[in-house]
Amino acid sequence: MEKLKELGVEVKTHMSTIDKEIAKIIEETLTEEKKEEKREHQEVTQPIEEREEKKAVVLKPRPPVVTVMGHVDHGKTTLLDTIRKTNVAEREAGGITQKIGASVVERGGKKIVFIDTPGHEAFTKMRARGAQVTDIAVLVVAADDGVKPQTIEAVNHARAAGVPIIVAINKIDKPNANVEKTKRELAEIGLIPEEWGGDTICVEVSAKKGTGVDELLDMIIFLAEYMELKAEVDVPAEGYILESRLDKGKGPIADVIVKKGVLKRGDIILTKSAYGRVRAMFDDKGRQVNEAGPSMPVEVIGLNSLAEAGDKFRVIESEKEAKEIVEAYFEEIREKKLATKPKKLTLEELLKQVKSEETRELRLVVKTNSQGELDALIPILERLSTEEIKVKCIHGGIGNINENDVMLASASEAIIIGFNVKVDPTAKQEAEREGVQIRLYQIIYDVEEDIKAAMIGMLKPKYEEVILGRAEVRAVFKVKGGKVAGCYVLDGNIVRNAQARVKRKDAVLFEGKISSLKRFKDDVKEVAKGFECGIGIEGFSDFEVGDIIEAFEVREVRRTTL
Ligand code: GDP
């Protein structure tokens, strides 16, 4: 604590116990600072040339980035809405708030950045990709419902990420709200409220009525100051992609959050899979800005293609170099995909598969214009699965259909579904070469109908036996190489080369092909009811008078429903 005071951090007295996690973070920050001091000291003693290489790092305070988490229906979205609505600065009021992945609110001249997607799923997805964006988690717990499974999950995710938690006990306006009980349940999962002697800041709020929301914001600011969140500013900007989408007029758009440095208009941005010069930037209120410092979320226009959410970005000097890095990345993927091309099955294995009546799979590569569309479309398509045919999306992505999509589809025998996107010219050529089908849509209903039709086409055809005619054996005579039956056609037609079965007293003796059919001495193709003929069957000669020869055909019946 003394150390903090020394460093000029104002310590409010009612916050007597520091959350262990916060303490740890503060400790780390302190050690960082110690390192800084040491580095600076060394720098002074270093020769000039070396000193120039290691420029002193300038750390400046930055706003906290907050993610709201909690159980479903506990009020996360309502809380975010209330905060956004009531805490836009005066001059911004009336400005159009647009979704750029995060929102900036102000309280007493201090900024707080809220990630727009509440819940630990998005939080963890970003983290899984290596994006540590969140500084503080606000855990929403409804006072009429208490601690629930997702509350615990959220706590675990925040703890795993080492992110301190502030609890918002919500819905206190409800008559059945039970704050005491909620606190008891929180204590049971290790979140002991300050007022009970623990380390956890709990704020009672009503997201719906707005009660306690300012206090919650104060607590966030207070904790953030405590954590001494700082970032380097004199360095090329770095940060993370929050979301990305395609705009018909503006092209690829990336919502980013700056982690360090100051992102400026005209900078060259590089992500794993996209690059470009920042043509324009907009803040969360839709205003054009020329700069975005640490923690600030902005919409960036100018990337050459869609960047993936969670990917890191950095600013580099040369556009040429950026291009080379991205191209090298795609080349690497391409090689990997080629290397893992599935082995072609042998004919025997294929036959075995067909015989075992395994569920067939319709594999899809789905590309859409936005994450929202992708999240909506994939379950719709996969739900079309039946017992016979499984619909499986092997890859989903945002943006135009590119060469890599085609490669993937080709390797996995999938078809490509594009929803509100186009096909890159090179991808088109590649698809033609590889024989990959690409289908483009604008209406979900059309996709569904088409996929259903494709599935019907994949159904195993049913086979149906059609009796062509029946003949009775009246005499048996020997010919070269076997015996033939002298017959009288009872009904239908007997057709040469058709399948036939020989029946004796309703038992089937033999099934085979009608190899010869004669009227008198002539070979004929067909003999109709009421006529006599000679029938020879391939591989059979034990005819007896009175046997019935039934000619039939197996027809494939097309299936028209799933
Ligand atoms: P989420 O699933 O956690 O994002 O929860 P929502 O924000 O969608 O809220 C779920 C329901 O609870 C909605 O019907 C809200 O109107 C309601 N709700 C949220 N906050 C409050 C509150 O403070 N008081 C009351 N009475 N209802 C609330």
Residues whose N, C-alpha, C, O or C-beta is under 5 A from the ligand:
A	BS01	GDP	H71 V72 D73 H74 G75 K76 T77 T78 L79 N170 K171 I172 D173 K174 V205 S206 A207 K208 K209
